[in-house]
Amino acid sequence: MKKILWVVLAVLALSIFTACGSSKAMEQKATSAENNTQTTKVAVPATNGKKILVAYYSRTGDNYAVGNITKGNTHIVADMIAQMLGADEFEIKTVKDYPADYRECTVVAKQELETNARPELSGKVANMKDYDVVFVGYPIWWTELPMPVYTFLESYDFNGKTIVPFCTSAGNVLTGKEDGFTKHAKGAKLLQGLGIEGKRAQQDPDSVRPQVKEWLTKLGFVKSGV
């Protein structure tokens, strides 16, 4: 009887040991998986304590190549940048709305370009002085920035700040007007911008995200996960 009891106890002890070993192995596996997850982060801010603002002008309604949209192409790219950098966002809006119809909007935009207009904006960045870096985004209208973006650039003191342009258009190009930013944003330092095809941003944002990350990495704002 005692012999049988000892056999039972031995088997029980072995079962408990095996269970504990399996539990420990599972815990180690979970920890390893967690560590692997941490090492594959898409982007890690490397802003060195600088405060960043992503300001953008983006149009909804009927748009070229994408039809009627409720979130602008440039807005989509602005969100990506802000998310990667943990930055604040500010939407540049005009007091008077542009026509919702695409062709009508192009007529108004051309008139504003020809007269070098400065449309009135409906809001301001209350704490602009606190930002060290300002990303400025916009669509390309008639090979130029929309005139409200010039209103924005001329509304603040950019002395000591860094401006980083980005835009959306029919292709992956910039306007070619970015070098003139510092004439309107007095005292600003200008970094290399990025142009994204608006249609791709709207319809295939996952293909745009790596391009945005690569650009920000080259500029030194993010670093790849280790």
Secondary structure by P-SEA (a helix, b strand, c coil): caaaaaaaaaaaaaaaaaaaaaaaaaaaaaaaaaaaaaaacccccccccbbbbbbbccccccccccccccccaaaaaaaaaaaaacbbbbbbcccccccccaaaaaaaaaaaaaacccccccccccccccccbbbbbbbbccccccaaaaaaaaccccccbbbbbbbccccccccccccccccccccccccbbbbbcccccccccccaaaaaaaaaaaaccccccc
